[in-house]
Amino acid sequence: MKKNTFYLILAAFFMAQFGFAASISEYAVIKGTIPNTNNKIKEITIHSVDDGKPVVVATSKLNALGEFGFMLPITTSGFYYVDYGQFKSRNQLIRLYLEPKLDINLAISKDSYVLTGKNVGQNALVQKANEIYNEFSVFSRLGGNVTYVDFYPFLDGGLAKAEAFKKTINTKDAEFNKLLKLAVETDVEDLSYYFFKMPRTAFPDKDDRPAIFKQWQVDKKFTNPDLLKLANGVSLMSSYFFYKMLNSENRPERLDYMPEAITHITDPALKDAFLRDAIETSRMKIEEYEKVAPLIKPYLTSEKSKEFLLEYEKVLHKNVGQKGLEFTYKDIDDKPVSFSDFKGKLVYIDLWATWCGPCKAEIPYMKKIEEDYHGKNIVFISLSLDKSKDNQKWKDFVKKEQLKGIQIMADKDFGSDVAKNYDVNAIPRFLLFDTKGNIINADALRPSNPELRVQLDKLLKS
């Protein structure tokens, strides 16, 4: 199929989808090619921005020649992002500033793209901003394994290059100029913070940080609602508070950054978007949510946040009050132990395995809490998800470590009824049940969390 024919068909399809009454001048056309070795790339997507996060707005299948095309209705000019699988991994940024009447062609290769077309608008300038992003993103990719030995020397030159580029942003479109400058600042700062999230083989001293990081730490940090026009706007805020928490002299509790963020984010729309994302990504337990919710919910004022909270709380509490699964597994003496044996007591179950490092890290806390609550109306069960072939290994470990409480082992590790019933795909995992055998929390607090004792004390008094 000839290229012209391909794009005429594409245009006809989109006009049919969006209606012939609409003028072609309301659309931006993006077409291009990408090498598709071994047919690994199945489609190209385009993301727009919704409240500071990317959202897919269009998808194009590749044809046999590796060609793709889009005809997008543009009601508001702004940034869009082309994704062929590289977007989340930060391997190459293809960000476009789309306006009506643009006609853009992209010849995409592994690490770059060639921009041509009848009307590319401001995108030659945007491409230079993308190149700065790509230089910083090398240090913030999972598996890149570059350390501070590489990053620190790069940073001064990278920052200087970004500042010099911002001075060249001087088009006739003042709104575009302002947004692109903000985009460059956001890219640089977000990716610099993100460096410290990545696993490394070499680490600087805790106090060894480039001076720019101190300059970035200011009160009333986030004031510009235009951050929500950038796909990494929320990411910047999240990275900032993560970095502050990581480098705090007195390490705060893991959710303390949420109420603290309220004082550093002055714009209401920014607060709303940040807190909504924080709740969505924090994997909070019910008890943690109930503690932090009164502090942050007054700032979740948009209709979008109200709808989100309604669904979030529904899912969070979906198992509460349901009957716990009846199971019977054997203890280290091969005697059967059933869940129903403990009706009339609170039941706290630790799902673990001898091979699981984080599970074993909880053992000292589990021992201590069992000791402190001995004789009270609660039973502690450690339920191993070791493989059946490791039954003796499990028994030897229990005896060697002098584990207390009820020690039992599931029959089919992660394929056992208890693991499947509670959707257990990672351990440690803790379950808490009331005296009737009903679920209090199917993803309960860990023994190492001081809030667990507060919860147990309340339950024992009620």
C-alpha positions in Angstrom: 0.0 0.0 0.0 1.4 3.4 -0.9 1.9 5.9 1.9 -0.5 8.5 0.4 -3.2 5.9 0.1 -2.6 4.8 3.7 -3.0 8.3 5.1 -6.0 9.1 2.9 -7.8 6.0 4.4 -6.7 7.1 7.8 -8.1 10.6 7.3 -11.4 9.2 6.0 -11.7 6.9 9.0 -11.2 9.7 11.5 -13.5 12.0 9.7 -16.1 9.3 9.8 -15.5 8.8 13.6 -15.6 12.5 14.5 -18.2 13.7 11.9 -18.0 15.4 8.6 -19.4 18.6 10.0 -16.1 19.2 11.9 -13.5 21.2 10.0 -10.2 19.6 9.2 -8.6 22.7 10.7 -9.7 21.6 14.2 -7.4 18.6 14.0 -3.7 17.8 14.3 -2.3 15.1 12.1 0.6 13.0 13.4 2.0 10.3 11.2 5.3 8.4 11.1 7.3 5.3 11.0 9.2 3.2 13.5 11.5 0.2 13.0 9.6 -2.9 14.3 12.2 -5.7 14.6 10.5 -9.1 15.2 7.1 -7.3 15.4 7.7 -6.4 19.0 5.8 -3.2 18.8 2.1 -3.7 18.2 0.7 -0.2 18.5 1.5 3.4 19.2 -0.5 5.4 21.7 -0.8 9.1 22.4 -1.3 10.4 25.9 -2.8 13.7 26.8 -2.5 15.2 30.3 -5.3 15.0 33.0 -4.6 16.6 36.3 -0.8 16.3 36.0 -0.8 12.6 34.9 -0.8 11.0 31.5 -3.9 9.4 30.0 -4.3 7.6 26.7 -6.4 9.4 24.2 -5.7 7.5 21.0 -4.1 4.3 19.7 -2.8 3.4 16.3 -1.9 -0.1 15.1 1.3 -0.4 13.0 1.0 -1.6 9.5 3.5 -4.0 7.9 5.8 -1.1 7.0 5.9 0.2 10.6 3.7 3.1 9.7 1.2 4.7 12.1 -1.1 7.8 12.0 -3.4 9.9 14.1 -5.9 12.7 13.4 -6.6 14.2 16.8 -9.3 16.8 17.5 -7.6 19.7 19.4 -9.9 21.9 21.5 -7.1 23.2 23.8 -3.4 23.5 22.8 -1.1 21.6 25.0 1.4 18.8 25.5 0.8 15.3 24.2 3.1 12.3 24.5 3.9 9.5 22.0 4.3 6.0 23.5 5.5 2.9 21.8 6.4 1.2 25.1 9.2 3.5 26.2 7.2 6.1 28.0 7.0 4.7 31.5 10.6 3.5 31.4 11.8 7.0 30.5 13.9 5.6 27.6 13.0 8.3 25.1 10.6 11.2 25.5 8.5 12.2 22.5 6.5 15.1 23.7 4.6 17.3 21.2 2.9 20.6 21.6 -0.3 20.1 19.6 -2.4 22.8 18.1 -5.1 22.7 15.4 -3.8 22.5 11.8 -0.5 20.8 12.6 0.7 18.2 10.2 3.7 16.4 11.8 5.8 13.4 10.6 7.9 11.4 13.0 10.7 9.0 11.9 11.3 7.3 15.2 14.5 5.3 15.9 15.7 3.7 19.1 17.1 6.8 20.8 15.9 9.7 18.8 13.3 10.9 16.2 13.4 13.1 13.1 10.7 15.7 13.0 9.4 16.9 9.7 6.0 17.9 8.2 4.0 20.6 6.5 3.3 22.4 9.8 5.2 21.3 12.9 4.3 24.4 15.0 6.5 24.8 18.1 7.8 21.3 18.1 11.3 21.8 16.9 11.8 23.8 20.1 9.9 21.2 22.1 12.3 18.5 20.7 15.3 20.3 22.2 13.5 20.2 25.6 12.9 16.5 25.1 16.6 16.0 24.5 17.5 17.6 27.8 14.9 15.3 29.5 16.6 12.3 27.8 20.0 13.3 29.1 18.7 13.4 32.7 16.6 10.3 32.4 19.6 8.1 31.8 20.2 8.4 35.5 16.7 7.5 36.5 15.9 4.3 34.7 15.4 1.0 36.4 18.3 -1.3 35.6 20.5 1.6 34.4 22.7 1.1 37.4 24.5 4.4 37.1 25.6 5.8 40.5 26.3 9.1 42.1 29.9 8.8 40.8 28.4 9.4 37.3 25.4 11.6 38.3 27.0 14.2 40.4 29.6 15.3 37.8 26.9 15.4 35.2 24.4 17.5 37.2 26.2 20.9 37.1 26.5 20.7 33.3 23.0 19.4 32.8 21.5 22.2 34.9 23.5 24.8 33.1 22.4 23.4 29.8 18.7 23.5 30.9 19.0 27.1 32.1 20.7 28.2 28.9 18.0 26.5 26.8 15.2 28.2 28.8 16.6 31.6 27.8 16.1 30.7 24.1 12.4 30.1 24.6 11.0 33.4 23.3 8.3 32.7 20.7 5.4 35.0 20.0 3.1 32.7 22.1 3.6 33.8 25.7 1.5 31.0 27.1 3.6 28.4 25.2 6.8 30.0 26.4 5.7 29.9 30.0 4.6 26.3 29.8 7.7 25.0 28.0 9.9 26.7 30.6 7.9 25.1 33.4 8.2 21.7 31.6 12.0 21.9 31.5 12.2 22.9 35.2 9.8 20.0 36.1 11.8 17.5 34.0 15.1 18.4 35.6 13.9 18.5 39.2 11.6 15.4 39.0 14.3 13.2 37.3 17.0 14.5 39.8 14.9 13.4 42.7 14.0 10.2 41.0 17.7 9.2 40.8 17.6 8.6 44.6 14.6 6.2 44.2 16.6 3.8 42.0 18.6 0.8 43.3 22.3 1.4 43.1 25.6 -0.5 43.7 27.4 2.6 45.2 25.9 5.2 47.5 27.1 8.6 48.7 27.2 9.6 52.3 23.8 10.7 53.6 24.9 14.3 53.8 26.6 14.2 50.4 24.1 15.9 48.2 24.6 18.5 45.4 23.9 22.1 46.5 20.9 22.4 44.1 18.8 20.0 46.2 19.0 22.4 49.2 18.0 25.3 46.9 14.9 23.3 45.8 13.7 22.7 49.4 11.6 25.8 50.1 8.4 26.6 51.9 5.2 27.0 49.9 6.9 25.0 47.2 4.1 24.3 44.8 2.0 27.3 43.8 1.6 27.0 40.0 -1.6 25.2 38.8 0.0 24.9 35.3 1.9 21.9 36.7 -1.3 20.0 36.1 -0.8 20.6 32.3 2.3 18.4 32.4 2.3 14.6 32.4 4.9 14.6 35.2 3.3 17.4 37.3 2.1 15.0 40.0 5.2 12.9 39.7 7.3 16.0 40.6 5.3 16.6 43.8 5.5 12.9 44.7 9.2 12.8 44.1 9.8 15.9 46.1 8.0 14.7 49.2 9.6 11.3 48.9 13.1 12.9 48.8 12.3 15.1 51.8 11.1 12.1 53.8 14.1 10.0 52.7 16.5 12.7 53.9 14.8 13.8 57.0 16.9 13.8 60.2 14.0 12.2 62.1 12.6 9.6 59.8 8.8 10.2 59.7 6.1 7.6 59.5 5.5 6.6 55.9 2.2 8.5 55.5 3.3 11.7 57.3 4.2 13.3 54.0 0.5 13.6 53.1 -0.6 16.1 55.8 2.8 17.8 55.5 2.2 18.3 51.8 -0.8 20.4 52.5 1.4 23.1 54.0 3.8 23.1 51.0 1.2 23.0 48.2 -0.7 26.3 48.2 -2.8 25.9 45.1 -6.1 24.1 45.8 -6.1 22.2 42.4 -2.6 21.0 43.0 -3.5 19.8 46.6 -6.5 18.0 45.2 -4.6 16.2 42.4 -1.6 15.3 44.6 -3.6 13.9 47.5 -5.8 11.9 45.2 -2.8 10.3 43.6 -1.1 9.8 47.0 -4.1 7.8 48.3 -4.4 5.8 45.1 -0.7 4.7 45.1 0.1 4.4 48.8 -1.5 0.9 49.4 -2.8 2.0 52.8 -4.4 -0.3 55.3 -7.9 0.5 56.5 -6.5 1.6 59.9 -3.9 3.9 58.2 -6.5 5.4 55.9 -8.9 6.1 58.8 -6.1 7.9 60.7 -5.0 10.1 57.8 -8.3 10.7 56.0 -9.7 13.4 58.4 -6.5 15.4 57.8 -6.6 15.3 54.0 -10.2 14.8 52.9 -11.2 18.5 53.3 -8.7 19.3 50.5 -10.1 16.7 48.1 -12.8 19.0 46.8 -13.2 18.3 43.1 -16.0 16.1 41.7 -13.3 13.8 40.4 -11.9 13.3 43.9 -15.3 12.9 45.5 -16.1 10.1 43.0 -12.7 8.5 43.5 -13.0 8.5 47.3 -16.4 6.9 47.1 -15.1 4.0 45.0 -11.8 3.8 47.0 -13.5 3.5 50.3 -15.9 0.9 48.9 -13.0 -1.3 47.7 -11.0 -0.7 50.9 -13.9 -2.1 53.1 -15.2 -4.7 50.7 -14.1 -7.7 52.8 -14.8 -6.2 56.2 -17.4 -8.2 58.1 -17.4 -11.2 55.8 -16.9 -14.7 57.2 -13.3 -15.8 57.2 -12.3 -18.9 55.2 -12.5 -22.2 57.1 -9.3 -24.1 56.7 -7.5 -27.0 58.3 -3.7 -27.3 58.1 -1.2 -29.4 60.1 1.2 -28.1 62.8 4.8 -29.1 63.3 3.6 -32.3 65.1 1.4 -33.1 62.1 -1.8 -32.4 64.1 -4.7 -30.7 62.3 -5.5 -27.1 63.2 -8.6 -25.4 62.0 -9.6 -21.8 61.8 -12.8 -22.6 63.6 -10.9 -23.9 66.6 -10.4 -20.3 67.7 -13.9 -19.0 67.5 -14.5 -16.6 70.5 -11.0 -15.1 70.2 -9.4 -12.5 68.0 -7.3 -14.2 65.4 -4.2 -12.6 63.8 -2.6 -14.6 61.0 0.9 -14.2 59.6 1.3 -15.6 56.1 5.0 -16.1 55.6 7.7 -18.6 54.3 11.3 -19.5 55.4 12.7 -18.2 52.1 11.1 -14.7 52.5 13.5 -12.1 53.9 10.9 -9.4 54.7 8.9 -12.2 56.5 11.8 -13.1 58.7 12.4 -9.5 59.5 9.0 -9.4 61.1 9.7 -12.4 63.3 11.2 -10.5 66.3 8.2 -8.2 66.3 5.9 -11.2 66.1 7.6 -12.9 69.0 7.4 -9.8 71.1 3.8 -9.1 70.4 2.9 -12.7 71.1 4.7 -12.5 74.4 3.1 -9.2 75.4 -0.5 -10.4 74.6 -0.1 -13.8 76.0 -3.1 -14.8 78.1 -5.4 -12.2 76.4 -8.3 -13.1 74.2 -6.3 -13.2 71.0 -4.4 -16.0 69.2 -1.5 -15.6 66.8 -1.1 -18.0 63.9 1.9 -18.2 61.7 0.8 -19.9 58.5 3.7 -21.0 56.2 3.4 -20.8 52.5 6.6 -22.9 52.0 6.4 -25.6 49.3 5.4 -29.1 50.4 8.8 -30.4 49.7 10.3 -28.0 52.2 8.1 -29.3 55.1 11.0 -30.5 57.1 12.9 -27.3 56.5 10.0 -25.4 57.8 9.8 -27.6 61.0 13.5 -27.2 61.6 13.3 -23.4 61.2 10.4 -23.2 63.7 12.3 -25.2 66.3 15.6 -23.5 65.7 14.1 -20.0 66.0 11.8 -21.0 68.9 8.8 -19.6 67.2 5.7 -19.3 69.5 2.0 -19.1 68.8 0.3 -21.5 66.5 2.7 -22.7 63.8 1.0 -24.4 60.8 1.8 -24.9 57.1 -0.5 -24.7 54.1 -0.9 -27.7 51.8 -0.2 -26.1 48.4 1.9 -22.9 49.1 0.5 -20.1 47.0 -2.0 -22.5 45.4 -3.6 -23.3 48.8 -7.2 -22.3 49.5 -6.1 -19.6 52.0 -3.7 -17.9 49.6 -6.3 -18.0 46.7 -9.2 -16.9 48.9 -7.4 -13.7 50.1 -5.6 -13.0 46.7 -2.2 -13.5 48.3 0.5 -13.0 45.7 3.2 -11.5 47.9 4.3 -12.0 51.5 4.5 -11.1 54.3 0.7 -10.7 54.5 -1.3 -10.4 57.7 -5.0 -11.1 58.3 -7.1 -10.0 61.3 -10.4 -11.6 62.4 -12.9 -10.8 65.1 -14.2 -13.2 67.8 -16.9 -14.4 65.4 -14.4 -15.4 62.7 -15.4 -12.4 60.5 -12.8 -10.3 58.6 -11.6 -7.1 60.3 -8.8 -6.7 57.7 -7.6 -9.0 55.0 -4.4 -6.9 54.6 -3.7 -6.0 58.3 -0.9 -4.0 59.9 2.4 -5.7 60.4 3.8 -6.5 63.8 6.5 -4.0 63.3 3.9 -1.2 63.0 3.2 0.4 66.4 -0.4 1.1 65.3 -1.1 -2.6 65.4 -0.9 -2.6 69.2 -3.2 0.4 69.4 -5.7 -1.4 67.2 -5.5 -4.7 69.2 -5.9 -2.8 72.5 -9.1 -1.2 71.3 -10.5 -4.5 70.0 -9.7 -6.3 73.2 -11.5 -3.6 75.3 -14.6 -3.6 73.1 
